[in-house]
Amino acid sequence: MAIQGDFREHKQMLESLGVEALEVRLPKDLENLKGLIVPGGESTTIGMLAREYGLERAVRERVEEGSLAVWGTCAGAIWLAKEIPEYPDQPRLGVLNIAVQRNAYGRQVESFEEDLQILGLDQPFHAFFIRAPRILHVGEGVKTLARYKEEVVFVQSGKLWASTFHPELSQDTRVHELFVALANE
């Protein structure tokens, strides 16, 4: 989704894997897509623009019919979440049974890097947490794919993924490879 945030980095990562990556800004851009990455950025802005451009409704329809894999990274994870307790009226897709807290690890200067054990990867993945949200609650039907200390940082429910870190900032393509495989199922 290319309406705000670091979508270019995701696009470059996908293209390095030989995947055709399109910039989605309008509902018509979703035609024939198998997967959509909602990037990090500013979650309120992403939600407002997605609603204004008609993407919220179009993505929800594709998710409900099971024809689109969606991965939200950082702000994208917030957009997917059913609950944002501090901001209950924030525009969002709200299709993933998680509750999140925005900017939970602090401001930009408190960003950090950490090696994570991710389900499906045999070696740790070096992850970047930048103004990252915290997953407060994982609801029914949601599987944990990775933790930072005791906190859930990466989840899956069917064809929906949410990660609170930025895998597109790494040189490691393995998580993107897993998403491409999921989208092609």
Buried (B, 14 or more C-beta within 10 A) or exposed (E): BBBBBBBEBBBEBBEEEEBEBBEBBEBEBBEEBBBBBBBBBBBBBBBBBBBEBEBBEBBBEBBEEEEBBBBBBBBBBBBBBBBBEEBEEBBBBBBBBBBBBBBBBEEEEEBEEBEBEBEEBEEEBBBBBBBBBBBBBBBEEBEBBBBBEEBBBBBBBBBBBBBBBBBBBBEBBBBBBBBBEBBEE
